């Protein structure tokens, strides 16, 4: 064949589709999913069979694990030794399997996620119950197929004398399918099998009178019988596993939470580490210490609490935020008739019962054939002993063994098999007692054949045999239930007041996005001064709050960050805070534009006003800004490309809005013109902008306006104060009125505006880092057409970029 003939020109998608389809079929059928009949994946089945085949059984001595792994790889499973050994180790871990399949000497890992010792150090053998998985495998009970190199036969399924899939459960992920079947109590599963055999149309509700629900090797508390029932009916469902814990009282008003059982498949070390991190990060202030006191006698995790702390409140928080409570999702997919199938409990029971009927039928056929073969020989021996002298004479007169066989076959009408048995007979068997033994064996064989024949002919008798054997398994291996089942999923109620100690702190947020909380003592020691900050930065918020309060930070991208005060970094007043992006990541060029301290979200009348530079404005209820999970940003306003949010304000009651534009227009209209909308909406048109103009300031007047005036700053360093009366109330979507005199060259442009009282101080910030404070009362009020007084020289100080209220100056 030429090179060109060997190369095929095929579309890539066709080749990839074909190859991936074959690969998917392989890993679904022969790797990741268990068989519905014996509950084993191929690697597990091969390990058990290899150990059985080599005589590495429970009544014999332990053998090096590496020897078993070598046998499995060499004879049945041509994959990596690590994957085989890990599968072997898992079958020996009593916190993973309800009934261990393998007994192992040496380090076989731990519930803390430690890996097992290398296979050259550990020793293993089959457990007694694993022997029941393989019992009668030599009696043609299951199909065998050639192994990967056609040198050895291997079983396609094990006889599985108990329902292993439900007893030990299974978990696995393949292409397009995943399975999660929890372990169950052996005696309950066997009772369910017996109930199903007695009543084939039994309902799930009836089955649940005997099979209460999963039973985990790690114990713990299972909550949610409704979810379990749904799973048993459909194959999918969910329930909650909660750690078993109690609160112990100690001396001196202290207490501690003691955990003695943890949820299934939870890494204890990681769980303890997470609890300790909550303590170290001060997210949970009531914990004094977290200790893992587990030893060979059992699991014990102690959470020691501080004096007079409510242990139940701490426990509720830990259940919600750590793996002390987890959700388990049933997904009962198994291979049935070589296909992945989502199976209900009755389907799983039927698959097992059908398998057992086939196993017992095939075993009975094997035993009956064996008994008939032996009976044939016994009949020949009895006949030979009755005419012994003639037989011996005939044999002595023969030339060799072959001739002897032929002679007695011809003379006495024995069969070939009977003749072989007679000529192979040892001399000591020719005693008088031997005929009696043969007669007894003959009777026993005939009785056995009759019994086996009855089993094969009667489904009722077949079922009776299965039931009897299951009852024997139940008697030998049943263990008391470990997991407690509770009907309802208990709601976790986290009381923030108890978990977060009430403490007054100073919260500060800067324009560049640095946030912190500071103790009153640290703030007082520095008298509120000496705050380390970049030259161009300034404070957006600096106020006293309680640790039980919350902070909303708004960004230019129309987002907001929800931040409980107690979770803010506790930093000394003189030190720079932590940048907000290290708490919650922000988008590129996204900056903090406003910070609002929230005492409570319960006020139904409280609203948040947001505005964008393109003139859009909206108001939404404060309560809509409350979230439960807050490790990311949330949408505060629908901002389109080319727009940006410029400010956010908290309002309580009636009032009016004033929008100021860069080209010196101002529009004042009542808040009542804004309807209340959802948090994610884009808002409505607030002011009609001229070309190249944009909104630069949003102010809210909630009073009568008598004690406040408007302070406007321009990029050239000019500042003016004018009366609020200069701006008449108008309607939304108008163009507004001019508030500066337009110059032909180097015109003044507004960079910020504030509603101020006469004792308030504002600060101008320039692009050269200068900060120029101005007391509002030092300026006389002027009309709309004045450009105010020059406070900064744009040639020496630079252009003014921002204006902000100085809270320190007010205190001074």
ZAMARGU-4260 file (C-alpha; in steps of 0.2 Angstrom, whole numbers, plus 5000, padded with zeros to 4 digits):
<rodrens>
0) 5000/5000/5000 | 5007/5017/4995 | 5008/5032/5007 | 4995/5041/4998 | 4983/5026/4999
5) 4986/5025/5018 | 4982/5044/5021 | 4964/5048/5022 | 4957/5066/5019 | 4943/5068/5032
10) 4935/5083/5040 | 4942/5087/5058 | 4925/5088/5066 | 4921/5070/5059 | 4937/5063/5066
15) 4936/5072/5083 | 4917/5067/5084 | 4921/5049/5081 | 4936/5047/5092 | 4928/5057/5107
20) 4912/5047/5105 | 4922/5031/5106 | 4932/5037/5121 | 4916/5043/5130 | 4908/5026/5128
25) 4923/5018/5135 | 4924/5029/5151 | 4905/5028/5154 | 4905/5009/5152 | 4922/5004/5158
30) 4929/5017/5170 | 4919/5029/5180 | 4901/5022/5183 | 4897/5007/5193 | 4887/4992/5187
35) 4869/4992/5194 | 4871/4973/5199 | 4887/4973/5209 | 4890/4991/5212 | 4908/4991/5207
40) 4918/5000/5194 | 4929/4990/5183 | 4945/4994/5192 | 4937/4989/5209 | 4930/4973/5202
45) 4947/4969/5195 | 4956/4972/5211 | 4944/4961/5221 | 4945/4947/5208 | 4964/4948/5207
50) 4965/4946/5226 | 4953/4932/5226 | 4961/4923/5212 | 4978/4924/5221 | 4971/4917/5237
55) 4973/4934/5246 | 4957/4931/5256 | 4952/4936/5274 | 4956/4920/5282 | 4974/4920/5276
60) 4989/4931/5280 | 4991/4949/5274 | 5001/4952/5258 | 5010/4967/5251 | 4999/4979/5242
65) 5012/4981/5228 | 5010/4963/5224 | 4991/4965/5221 | 4994/4981/5211 | 5006/4972/5200
70) 4994/4957/5197 | 4980/4969/5193 | 4990/4979/5181 | 4999/4964/5173 | 4983/4954/5171
75) 4967/4964/5170 | 4969/4983/5171 | 4983/4991/5160 | 4983/5008/5168 | 4994/5018/5180
80) 4999/5009/5196 | 4994/5025/5206 | 4976/5025/5200 | 4975/5006/5204 | 4983/5008/5222
85) 4972/5023/5226 | 4956/5013/5221 | 4963/4999/5232 | 4966/5011/5247 | 4948/5019/5245
90) 4941/5002/5247 | 4950/5000/5264 | 4945/5017/5271 | 4931/5015/5285 | 4927/5033/5283
95) 4923/5031/5264 | 4914/5014/5264 | 4901/5008/5275 | 4908/4991/5274 | 4926/4990/5269
100) 4930/4978/5255 | 4949/4977/5259 | 4958/4976/5276 | 4974/4985/5276 | 4989/4985/5287
105) 4999/5001/5288 | 4995/5019/5284 | 4980/5020/5273 | 4977/5038/5274 | 4965/5048/5285
110) 4949/5058/5286 | 4961/5074/5286 | 4965/5070/5267 | 4982/5063/5271 | 4988/5051/5257
115) 4991/5032/5261 | 5009/5026/5263 | 5017/5019/5247 | 5011/5002/5241 | 5028/4994/5245
120) 5025/4998/5264 | 5006/4993/5266 | 4999/4975/5267 | 4981/4970/5262 | 4969/4956/5260
125) 4951/4954/5256 | 4938/4957/5270 | 4926/4944/5275 | 4911/4954/5267 | 4921/4956/5251
130) 4922/4937/5251 | 4903/4937/5249 | 4905/4948/5234 | 4915/4933/5226 | 4907/4918/5233
135) 4902/4905/5220 | 4912/4914/5206 | 4920/4897/5201 | 4903/4890/5198 | 4899/4898/5181
140) 4888/4911/5190 | 4894/4926/5180 | 4901/4928/5162 | 4919/4929/5159 | 4928/4938/5145
145) 4946/4937/5139 | 4957/4951/5147 | 4966/4964/5137 | 4979/4952/5130 | 4968/4937/5129
150) 4979/4927/5142 | 4967/4927/5156 | 4948/4927/5158 | 4940/4940/5169 | 4923/4942/5176
155) 4911/4955/5168 | 4902/4956/5185 | 4904/4948/5202 | 4891/4937/5210 | 4888/4950/5224
160) 4879/4941/5237 | 4873/4957/5245 | 4867/4974/5237 | 4884/4982/5237 | 4879/4997/5226
165) 4867/5003/5240 | 4877/4997/5255 | 4893/5006/5250 | 4887/5019/5237 | 4897/5026/5223
170) 4903/5042/5216 | 4911/5046/5199 | 4912/5058/5184 | 4912/5052/5166 | 4908/5060/5149
175) 4891/5068/5151 | 4887/5058/5166 | 4890/5059/5185 | 4885/5048/5199 | 4882/5051/5218
180) 4874/5036/5227 | 4876/5037/5246 | 4880/5022/5257 | 4866/5013/5267 | 4864/5002/5282
185) 4866/4984/5276 | 4852/4977/5286 | 4840/4990/5280 | 4845/4987/5261 | 4843/4968/5264
190) 4825/4971/5271 | 4821/4982/5256 | 4827/4968/5244 | 4816/4955/5254 | 4801/4967/5254
195) 4803/4970/5235 | 4804/4951/5232 | 4788/4947/5242 | 4779/4962/5234 | 4786/4967/5217
200) 4774/4982/5215 | 4779/4989/5232 | 4779/5008/5233 | 4794/5019/5238 | 4784/5024/5254
205) 4782/5006/5259 | 4801/5003/5256 | 4805/5018/5267 | 4797/5009/5282 | 4813/4998/5281
210) 4826/5008/5272 | 4825/5024/5281 | 4838/5033/5271 | 4857/5034/5268 | 4868/5029/5282
215) 4886/5036/5282 | 4901/5028/5289 | 4905/5045/5297 | 4888/5045/5306 | 4882/5063/5308
220) 4864/5069/5306 | 4854/5068/5290 | 4839/5081/5288 | 4826/5081/5274 | 4816/5065/5272
225) 4806/5073/5258 | 4822/5075/5247 | 4827/5057/5251 | 4810/5051/5245 | 4811/5061/5229
230) 4828/5053/5226 | 4821/5036/5229 | 4807/5039/5217 | 4816/5048/5203 | 4835/5045/5206
235) 4838/5063/5210 | 4836/5072/5226 | 4845/5082/5240 | 4846/5082/5258 | 4857/5090/5271
240) 4871/5082/5282 | 4874/5091/5298 | 4888/5087/5310 | 4884/5080/5327 | 4889/5092/5340
245) 4885/5098/5358 | 4888/5113/5368 | 4898/5110/5385 | 4898/5122/5399 | 4915/5126/5407
250) 4920/5136/5422 | 4920/5155/5423 | 4905/5157/5411 | 4914/5149/5396 | 4908/5136/5385
255) 4914/5125/5370 | 4906/5117/5355 | 4912/5099/5354 | 4910/5090/5337 | 4910/5071/5337
260) 4904/5067/5320 | 4906/5076/5303 | 4897/5075/5287 | 4902/5062/5274 | 4917/5066/5262
265) 4922/5082/5272 | 4940/5084/5274 | 4942/5087/5293 | 4958/5096/5293 | 4951/5109/5280
270) 4936/5111/5290 | 4946/5115/5306 | 4957/5127/5296 | 4942/5136/5289 | 4935/5138/5307
275) 4952/5145/5313 | 4953/5157/5299 | 4936/5164/5304 | 4943/5167/5321 | 4960/5174/5315
280) 4951/5186/5302 | 4939/5192/5316 | 4924/5187/5305 | 4918/5178/5320 | 4923/5186/5336
285) 4916/5174/5349 | 4929/5160/5346 | 4944/5159/5358 | 4952/5143/5351 | 4949/5129/5338
290) 4957/5112/5342 | 4957/5095/5334 | 4957/5083/5348 | 4954/5067/5338 | 4963/5052/5342
295) 4962/5033/5340 | 4947/5033/5351 | 4937/5044/5339 | 4934/5061/5331 | 4933/5076/5342
300) 4934/5094/5337 | 4933/5108/5350 | 4928/5126/5347 | 4932/5135/5363 | 4921/5151/5365
305) 4925/5167/5374 | 4917/5172/5390 | 4898/5174/5390 | 4896/5171/5371 | 4881/5162/5365
310) 4887/5145/5359 | 4871/5141/5349 | 4873/5157/5339 | 4891/5153/5335 | 4886/5135/5330
315) 4873/5142/5318 | 4886/5153/5310 | 4898/5138/5308 | 4884/5127/5301 | 4880/5141/5288
320) 4898/5146/5283 | 4909/5130/5285 | 4907/5111/5281 | 4899/5107/5298 | 4884/5106/5287
325) 4884/5101/5268 | 4871/5097/5255 | 4871/5080/5247 | 4864/5078/5230 | 4858/5061/5225
330) 4861/5057/5207 | 4859/5038/5205 | 4866/5034/5188 | 4873/5016/5186 | 4876/5005/5171
335) 4861/4994/5168 | 4861/4983/5152 | 4878/4991/5147 | 4869/5008/5147 | 4870/5023/5159
340) 4853/5024/5168 | 4846/5036/5180 | 4839/5023/5193 | 4825/5024/5206 | 4827/5014/5222
345) 4814/5000/5215 | 4825/5000/5199 | 4841/4997/5209 | 4833/4983/5219 | 4826/4975/5204
350) 4843/4975/5195 | 4850/4967/5210 | 4836/4954/5212 | 4837/4950/5194 | 4856/4947/5195
355) 4854/4936/5210 | 4841/4925/5202 | 4853/4923/5187 | 4867/4919/5199 | 4858/4906/5209
360) 4850/4898/5193 | 4867/4897/5185 | 4875/4890/5201 | 4861/4877/5203 | 4864/4872/5185
365) 4883/4870/5188 | 4880/4860/5205 | 4867/4849/5197 | 4879/4845/5182 | 4893/4841/5195
370) 4881/4830/5205 | 4875/4821/5190 | 4893/4818/5184 | 4898/4811/5202 | 4882/4801/5203
375) 4887/4792/5187 | 4904/4788/5194 | 4896/4782/5210 | 4884/4771/5201 | 4899/4763/5191
380) 4909/4760/5207 | 4894/4752/5216 | 4892/4740/5201 | 4910/4736/5201 | 4911/4732/5219
385) 4896/4721/5217 | 4905/4710/5204 | 4923/4714/5211 | 4931/4697/5208 | 4926/4697/5190
390) 4932/4715/5187 | 4949/4712/5195 | 4951/4696/5185 | 4947/4705/5169 | 4959/4720/5173
395) 4973/4707/5178 | 4971/4699/5161 | 4973/4715/5152 | 4989/4721/5144 | 4988/4739/5150
400) 4977/4753/5157 | 4969/4757/5140 | 4966/4738/5137 | 4959/4736/5154 | 4946/4750/5152
405) 4941/4743/5135 | 4939/4725/5142 | 4928/4731/5157 | 4918/4742/5145 | 4915/4728/5133
410) 4912/4714/5146 | 4902/4724/5160 | 4894/4738/5150 | 4903/4752/5160 | 4905/4769/5152
415) 4921/4777/5148 | 4920/4789/5163 | 4915/4774/5175 | 4929/4763/5168 | 4942/4777/5171
420) 4936/4779/5189 | 4937/4760/5192 | 4954/4757/5185 | 4961/4772/5195 | 4953/4765/5211
425) 4966/4762/5225 | 4967/4745/5233 | 4962/4752/5250 | 4945/4757/5243 | 4941/4739/5241
430) 4936/4736/5259 | 4919/4731/5265 | 4914/4748/5272 | 4916/4756/5255 | 4900/4750/5248
435) 4890/4758/5262 | 4899/4775/5260 | 4895/4774/5241 | 4877/4770/5244 | 4875/4785/5256
440) 4884/4796/5244 | 4872/4789/5230 | 4857/4794/5241 | 4864/4811/5245 | 4868/4815/5227
445) 4850/4810/5221 | 4843/4821/5235 | 4854/4835/5230 | 4849/4834/5212 | 4831/4833/5216
450) 4832/4849/5227 | 4842/4858/5213 | 4830/4853/5200 | 4816/4859/5211 | 4825/4876/5212
455) 4827/4877/5193 | 4809/4873/5190 | 4801/4884/5203 | 4803/4903/5204 | 4796/4902/5222
460) 4809/4890/5228 | 4823/4900/5219 | 4817/4916/5228 | 4817/4906/5244 | 4835/4901/5242
465) 4840/4919/5239 | 4830/4925/5254 | 4839/4912/5265 | 4856/4917/5259 | 4852/4936/5262
470) 4846/4932/5279 | 4862/4923/5283 | 4872/4939/5277 | 4861/4950/5287 | 4864/4940/5303
475) 4883/4939/5300 | 4887/4957/5294 | 4873/4969/5300 | 4879/4984/5310 | 4869/4997/5320
480) 4864/5012/5310 | 4877/5027/5312 | 4868/5042/5304 | 4853/5049/5313 | 4838/5054/5301
485) 4827/5069/5305 | 4812/5073/5294 | 4814/5092/5292 | 4829/5103/5286 | 4832/5114/5301
490) 4833/5132/5296 | 4849/5141/5300 | 4846/5157/5309 | 4862/5168/5311 | 4860/5182/5324
495) 4872/5195/5319 | 4870/5205/5335 | 4877/5190/5345 | 4891/5185/5332 | 4897/5203/5329
500) 4901/5212/5345 | 4894/5229/5345 | 4908/5242/5345 | 4909/5260/5339 | 4923/5263/5326
505) 4928/5276/5314 | 4926/5271/5296 | 4935/5279/5282 | 4934/5278/5263 | 4945/5288/5251
510) 4943/5293/5233 | 4957/5281/5227 | 4948/5266/5236 | 4957/5264/5252 | 4945/5258/5266
515) 4948/5254/5284 | 4940/5254/5301 | 4949/5261/5316 | 4946/5260/5335 | 4939/5275/5344
520) 4955/5274/5355 | 4967/5275/5340 | 4957/5289/5332 | 4957/5299/5348 | 4976/5296/5351
525) 4979/5305/5334 | 4965/5318/5337 | 4959/5313/5319 | 4974/5320/5311 | 4990/5312/5303
530) 4980/5301/5291 | 4992/5294/5279 | 4985/5297/5261 | 4992/5300/5244 | 4993/5319/5239
535) 4980/5318/5226 | 4968/5307/5237 | 4955/5313/5248 | 4941/5307/5260 | 4924/5302/5253
540) 4918/5296/5270 | 4925/5298/5288 | 4912/5294/5301 | 4908/5285/5317 | 4899/5268/5314
545) 4895/5252/5323 | 4903/5236/5319 | 4885/5229/5316 | 4882/5242/5303 | 4885/5241/5284
550) 4894/5251/5271 | 4889/5253/5253 | 4903/5258/5241 | 4897/5264/5223 | 4908/5264/5208
555) 4910/5273/5192 | 4904/5257/5182 | 4887/5258/5190 | 4891/5244/5203 | 4890/5244/5221
560) 4900/5234/5235 | 4891/5228/5250 | 4903/5227/5265 | 4898/5224/5283 | 4908/5236/5294
565) 4915/5222/5305 | 4923/5214/5290 | 4933/5229/5286 | 4951/5228/5290 | 4955/5235/5307
570) 4970/5247/5304 | 4977/5261/5315 | 4971/5278/5310 | 4988/5285/5305 | 4991/5270/5292
575) 4984/5269/5275 | 4969/5258/5273 | 4967/5242/5263 | 4963/5244/5244 | 4945/5239/5240
580) 4951/5229/5225 | 4960/5217/5238 | 4943/5214/5246 | 4932/5213/5230 | 4940/5214/5213
585) 4935/5229/5202 | 4936/5231/5183 | 4950/5241/5175 | 4947/5260/5176 | 4933/5257/5189
590) 4934/5269/5203 | 4925/5272/5220 | 4913/5288/5218 | 4903/5287/5234 | 4902/5279/5251
595) 4886/5277/5261 | 4886/5271/5279 | 4870/5261/5282 | 4864/5258/5300 | 4849/5247/5295
600) 4841/5241/5279 | 4823/5240/5287 | 4818/5258/5284 | 4805/5256/5270 | 4806/5275/5266
605) 4824/5276/5263 | 4830/5277/5245 | 4846/5278/5235 | 4848/5291/5221 | 4861/5288/5208
610) 4865/5298/5193 | 4876/5297/5178 | 4887/5309/5168 | 4876/5307/5153 | 4861/5315/5163
615) 4852/5299/5168 | 4845/5298/5186 | 4835/5285/5196 | 4829/5281/5214 | 4828/5263/5221
620) 4823/5257/5238 | 4837/5255/5250 | 4831/5238/5255 | 4834/5231/5238 | 4853/5234/5240
625) 4854/5221/5254 | 4862/5205/5249 | 4866/5189/5258 | 4882/5184/5249 | 4893/5198/5245
630) 4910/5193/5238 | 4907/5202/5222 | 4901/5218/5215 | 4882/5221/5211 | 4873/5232/5199
635) 4867/5248/5206 | 4863/5257/5189 | 4862/5251/5171 | 4877/5261/5164 | 4879/5260/5145
640) 4896/5261/5135 | 4903/5279/5136 | 4893/5283/5152 | 4898/5283/5170 | 4890/5284/5187
645) 4895/5301/5195 | 4887/5300/5213 | 4875/5290/5224 | 4865/5298/5239 | 4854/5291/5253
650) 4838/5301/5255 | 4824/5299/5268 | 4808/5309/5263 | 4804/5323/5251 | 4816/5335/5243
655) 4823/5341/5227 | 4837/5336/5216 | 4850/5348/5208 | 4860/5343/5193 | 4876/5353/5188
660) 4884/5351/5171 | 4902/5355/5166 | 4896/5369/5154 | 4888/5378/5169 | 4870/5373/5168
665) 4860/5368/5183 | 4843/5360/5184 | 4832/5359/5200 | 4817/5348/5201 | 4807/5338/5214
670) 4812/5321/5219 | 4793/5316/5217 | 4796/5317/5198 | 4807/5301/5199 | 4797/5285/5201
675) 4805/5271/5211 | 4813/5257/5200 | 4823/5242/5203 | 4841/5242/5207 | 4848/5236/5190
680) 4838/5249/5179 | 4846/5262/5169 | 4836/5277/5176 | 4827/5291/5167 | 4833/5307/5159
685) 4837/5320/5172 | 4843/5334/5162 | 4844/5338/5144 | 4863/5340/5139 | 4870/5351/5126
690) 4883/5343/5114 | 4900/5339/5123 | 4892/5343/5140 | 4891/5331/5155 | 4884/5330/5172
695) 4898/5334/5185 | 4888/5335/5202 | 4872/5329/5210 | 4865/5337/5226 | 4850/5334/5236
700) 4840/5347/5246 | 4829/5339/5259 | 4826/5355/5269 | 4818/5371/5266 | 4834/5378/5259
705) 4835/5393/5271 | 4851/5389/5280 | 4861/5382/5265 | 4868/5389/5249 | 4876/5383/5233
710) 4895/5383/5232 | 4902/5380/5214 | 4921/5378/5209 | 4928/5379/5192 | 4944/5371/5184
715) 4952/5388/5184 | 4951/5389/5203 | 4937/5401/5204 | 4924/5398/5218 | 4907/5406/5220
720) 4893/5405/5233 | 4875/5408/5228 | 4858/5407/5236 | 4847/5392/5233 | 4834/5404/5228
725) 4843/5408/5212 | 4838/5391/5205 | 4819/5390/5203 | 4810/5373/5204 | 4808/5366/5186
730) 4803/5350/5179 | 4814/5335/5174 | 4822/5333/5157 | 4824/5352/5154 | 4840/5360/5150
735) 4842/5370/5166 | 4848/5388/5169 | 4866/5395/5167 | 4875/5398/5183 | 4892/5405/5177
740) 4895/5419/5165 | 4902/5412/5148 | 4919/5419/5143 | 4925/5419/5125 | 4942/5413/5129
745) 4947/5401/5143 | 4929/5399/5149 | 4925/5393/5166 | 4919/5375/5168 | 4912/5367/5183
750) 4921/5353/5191 | 4910/5351/5207 | 4896/5359/5217 | 4891/5357/5235 | 4876/5362/5245
755) 4884/5370/5261 | 4881/5379/5277 | 4891/5394/5281 | 4902/5385/5294 | 4907/5371/5282
760) 4924/5370/5274 | 4927/5363/5256 | 4944/5359/5249 | 4949/5362/5231 | 4961/5348/5224
765) 4972/5352/5209 | 4981/5341/5197 | 4997/5346/5204 | 4992/5339/5221 | 4988/5356/5230
770) 4974/5356/5242 | 4966/5373/5246 | 4953/5374/5260 | 4939/5387/5259 | 4927/5391/5273
775) 4910/5393/5265 | 4905/5408/5276 | 4920/5418/5270 | 4912/5420/5253 | 4898/5433/5250
780) 4883/5427/5240 | 4883/5432/5222 | 4870/5430/5208 | 4870/5417/5194 | 4880/5427/5181
785) 4895/5429/5192 | 4911/5419/5190 | 4915/5420/5208 | 4932/5424/5216 | 4949/5416/5211
790) 4956/5405/5225 | 4969/5395/5214 | 4980/5401/5200 | 4979/5388/5186 | 4996/5393/5180
795) 5005/5389/5197 | 4993/5378/5207 | 4987/5368/5191 | 4969/5365/5186 | 4956/5361/5199
800) 4950/5343/5197 | 4939/5340/5212 | 4930/5348/5227 | 4926/5339/5243 | 4919/5343/5260
805) 4932/5343/5274 | 4925/5335/5290 | 4941/5338/5300 | 4940/5357/5297 | 4922/5356/5304
810) 4928/5348/5320 | 4942/5360/5322
</rodrens>
